[in-house]
């Protein structure tokens, strides 16, 4: 087999794809411009919306105001709370988002502040609704302050300090270095992004180089060239793999730049008080990408095979869509807590690289697991590539009608 023939086919397909506007959009425009822009825009909008909701005075209804009128007057003075008149259908008003929350002051509340029988203050809110949560939190903070004030008064009457209530403090200290924290936080996300972007970038290339040529009627001309069918399919495979790798690298680079830029903007807007609590090791990223290369090879070969079997580009898309769903499931499973890598899971494609990525990025290297994953993934990739080559040799597949 001549590598020169493979290179000729690869060069020809590369030139054709670079002339295709859809390929440029899927490989370059979307990962480099659209995705980071969406992250920054929606991230900025989300921060502004949350900040606005937190600063906006919360409409709160007080039930049983007559049981503690002076306390309600203090509540009215808070800038975060706007007290509205009490109504019997407060639950519907909260559900309809007319008010954010309601607080019920029980009868005998003031007496309970100086007695041994505690009173129960109920706060009604809309669980899961952001503005209602902010309103309920503001009311809770107010009554917690009132409770602390009552406790302090009781201790002062007994000539005791507030320290008697806190014989000791509990402080949680993180002992993991930022590298390990980053590995656990985003170790499962990175392979998911690589898988999703590689499939997206390779899909259009695979469809255009196989089913697309069938529709254009150019595959017959290519088969008449002085190049073997094996060289043709390998050249097309290398082009699809190149598209997958290029899209993935561009996507990771642009997303990483967006995260760094976003964190710097957030730190500058908060006076430098907010920083990312983790770091990502560049060497670990290279190792993760190396471990995923056999999976990318397998994806490229499978996309070639599925697209080759299709009679049209539309049919090829219908074949590839279920593949993307099947592949995403183990990638998401690798992000679930409690799923630990072992030699059995090392043999499951996609899930294995998702799990090992977390270990690599956190600085934990199990060479036995890594070897099992790389070897098994290489076997799957070779089988998929062999299947694609075998399909390309069959006339019934190439000229299927």
N, C-alpha and C positions, 0 to 999 in steps of 0.2 A: 504494500500500500504506500503510495507516494504522498508525503506531506505537502508537496507542492500543489497537488490537485486540491487538497483540502483548503490550502491557503488561498488558492484562486477563487474557489466557491465562497469562502468566508469574505474575501475582499469585495466580491461582486455583491453579496447580500448586504454587506455593511454600507456600500455606496447607495444601494437601493433604499435601505431603511432610513438613511440620513436625509434622503429626499422626501420621505413620507412625513407629512405634517402631524399625523396622529401619533407616530412614533416619537417625534420630538416632544410633543406635548406630554405623553405618558412617561417618557424617560427623563426629561430635563425640566420642563416648565412646572409640572405638578410637584415633583419632589423638591425642587430648588426654590421655587417661588410661591406656589399656591399654599402648600402645607405650612411652611413657616409663617406666611402672612396670616393664614387663618389662626394659627396658634397665638401669634402676637395680638391680633385684632380681638379675637374672642377672649383671650386672657385679660387684655386690658379692659374690655367691656365688662367682663365678670367682676373684676376687682372694683371698678367704679360702681357697678350696681350694688354689690355687697356693702361698699362703704356708704353709699347713699341710703340704703335701707337701714344700716346701723345708726346713721346720724339723724334720720327722720324721726320726729317725735311719734311715739307709739300711742295709738288710741286705745285706752284701757278703760274698761267699765268696772266700777267698784260696787260690789253687792254688800249690803250691810254697812253702809257709810255711817249710819247713826250709832253704830257700836264703837266707833273710834273716830270721831270727826276731826280731832286735832291731828291725828296721824294721817288722815286723808289729805288735810291741808298741806302737810309736809310732802306728801306724794305729788300733789299738784305743782309744787315748786320745782320739781326735778325737770331739767330740760329734755330728758329722754322720754318723758311720759306726758301724755295729754289725756286727762281724765274726762270721760264723757258720762252723761246721765245714765243711770241704771234703767234697764228695760228687762221684762220677763223673758224675752226670747233671745237672750244673749248667746246661747249656743248656736242658733241659726246665724246670728250676726257674725260670729267668729268663723263659721263654716263658709259663709258668703263673702268673707274678707272685708266686711264693713268695719269691723274693729279687729285689733290684733289679739287681744287677750282680755280676760275678766278675772278679777280676784274677789273672793268671798271672805269677808271678815266675820267670824262667828260671834254670836252673842256672848258677852262676858269676856271678850278678848282683853280688855284693859285690866280686868281683875286677874286674869291668868298671868299677866306679866309679873305680878308680885306674889302669886300663889304657887303651890306645888302641883296643881292640875294644869297640864299644858293644853293650849288651844290649838286647833287645826285650821290653818289658813290654806284655802284651796285656790290654785291658779288654773284657769281653764284656757287652753290654747289649741291651735291647729297643728298637730304633729306633722312634721315634714314641710311645712310652709315657712319659708325663711323669715319673712317679716313678723309672723306670729311668734316665731321662736325668739327673735330679738326682743319683742315686747314682753314675753313671758320671762326672759332672762333679766330684763330691767326691773320687773316687779319682784322677782325672786331676790335679786341683789338688794333691793330696798328693804324687804322684810328680813333678810339675813342680817342687815346692818341694825335693824330695830331689835332683833333677837340678841345680837352681840351687846348692844347697848343695855338691854335689860339684864343680861348676865353680869355685865360689869357693875351695874348698880347693886345687884344682889351681893356680889363679892365685896364691893366697897362697904356695904352695910355690915358684912361679917368681918370686915377688916382683913380681907384677903386680896391678893393680887391676881390678875388674870393668868399669871404663869402657873397657878395651881391647876388649871385646866389642861395645861400642856406639859406633862412631865417629861416628854421627849418629842422630838420631831423625826419624821421619816423623809429621807431625801433619796430620790432615785438618781443614780450616777451611771452614765453610759461608759462602759469600759472598752467598747468596740471602736477601733480606729475608723476614721471617715471612709476608708476604702471598703471595709467590710459592711458598713452601713449602706454605702452606695450599691454594693453587690446585692444585698438583700432587697433594696428598694426597687432598683431598675434592672436587676439581673434577668428577671423573667420578661421584662418589657422589650428589651433590646432584641432577643431572637424573634419575638412576635413581630416587631417592626421589620426586621430583616426578611422574615418569611412573607409578610404581606406585601412589602415593596418589591421583593424579587419576583413574586408571582405577578404583580401588576405590571412590572416592566417587561417581563418575559412573555406575558400572555399575548400582547399585540404583535410582538415580533414572531412568535411561533405561529400564530394564526395567519399572518401575512405571508410567511415563507412557505406555507404548506397549502392550507385551504384557499388562501388568497391567490396563489399561483394556479390552483385548479380552476378558480373562477375566471382568471385572466387568460387561461389557456396557454401559459408560458412554461408549464412543467414539462410538456412534451419536448419543447425546444431544449430545455436543460438536460433532459435524458438523452438527447441525441449528441450531446457534446462529448469529447474524448476524455471523459472523467467517469470513473466507476460510480455506481450508485452508493456504495459505502462512503466514498469520498464526498459525494454530494450531501448525504444526510449528516455526515460528521461536520462538514463545513457549515451547514445550517444550524446544527446543534451548537457549535462554537459561537455562532452569531447570537443565538437565543441566550446562551450562558453569559455572553458579554453584556447583553442588554440587562439581564438580571443583576449582574454584579455592578454595572454602572449605575443603575437606578438605586440599588441598595446603598452604595457608597455616597452618592449624591444626597440621598434622603437622610442618612445618618449625619452627614456633615452639616447639612442645612438645619436639621432639627437640633443638633448639638449647639450650633451657633445661636439658634433662636433661644434655647434654654439659657445659655450663658448671657446673652443680651437681655433677656427678660429678667434674670436674677439681678443683673447690674442695675437695670432700671428700677426694680423693686427696692434694691438696697439704697439707691440714691434718693428715691422718693420717701423712704422711711428714715433718712438720716444715717444710713449705713448700719442700721440695727438688724436688718434681715439679710441673712446669707444662707446659701444652700448648706444643709447639714451633712453633706456627703461629697465625696470626690469620686471620679471615675478614672481608673487607671488606663492610660492609652495602650500600654502593653497588653493588658487584659482584653481590651477591645480587639486588638489584632489577633490574639489567641482565639477569642470567640468566633471571629470571622473565619479563621482557619478551620476550626472545628465544624463550621457550618458549610464549608465549601462542598463536601460530598452531597449534602442535602440540596444545595443549589444545583449541582449537576443532575441529581435525580429529578428535581422539578423541571429543569430544562428539557430533559429527555422525555418525561411524561407529557409535557405540554406539546412537544413535537409529535409524539405518538398519537395523542388524542386529536390534535389538529389535523394530522395526516389522515386519520380515519374518517374525518368529516368530509362532506361533499361541498360545503360552503362555509364562509366565515361565520354566518349566523348559527349554523349547526355546530361549528367548533366552539363557539361561545357557550352553547347549551351543554356541551360535554365538559367544558372546563369549570363552569360555575359550581357543580357539585364537588369537584376536586378541591376548590378553594375552601369550601365549607368543611370538608373532611380534614383538610390540613390545619385549619384554624383551631379545631377542637383540641387536639393534643397540645398545641402551642399555648392555648389559654389554660389548659390543665396544669401546665408547668408553672404557672404563676400562682396556683392555689397554695395556701399555707398548709404545712404538714406533709407535703409530698416530697419525700427524700429520695435521692438517686441511689440505686443499687444496681447490681449486675443484670437483674431481670429487666428493669426499666431502661438500662443502657442499650437494650436491643430494640426498643420501640422507637421508630423514626419520628422525628420532630420533637416528641416529648423528651427524648434523651438530650438533645442539644439545648432545649429550653432549660432543663434542670442543671446541666453542667455549666451553663452560662452564669447562673447565679453563684456557683462555687468558684468559677474562675475569677469573676469580677470582685468577689469578696476575699480573694487571695488564698482560697483553699483548693489545692491541686491534688486530686486523686488520680494518679497516673494510670492505675488499672482501669478505672471507669473511663477515662479519656481514651485509652487505647481501644477498649471494647466499643465505645461509641464511634470512633473514627473508622475502625475496621468494618463494623456492621453497616455504617452509613455508606462506606465505599462499596460494599457488596451490593447494597440496594441500588446505588447509583449505577454500578456496572450492569446490573440486571435490567434496569430501566433503559439504559442506553442500548444494550443489546436488543431489547424489545423494539425500540425505535428503528434500529438498523434492519431488523428482521421484517418489520412492516414495510419499510421502503423497498424491500426486494420483491414484494408481492404485487403483481399486476392488478389483482382484484381490489387492492386497497388504493393504489395510485389512481386507477381509472374507475373507481366505484361510482355507480350512477343509480 
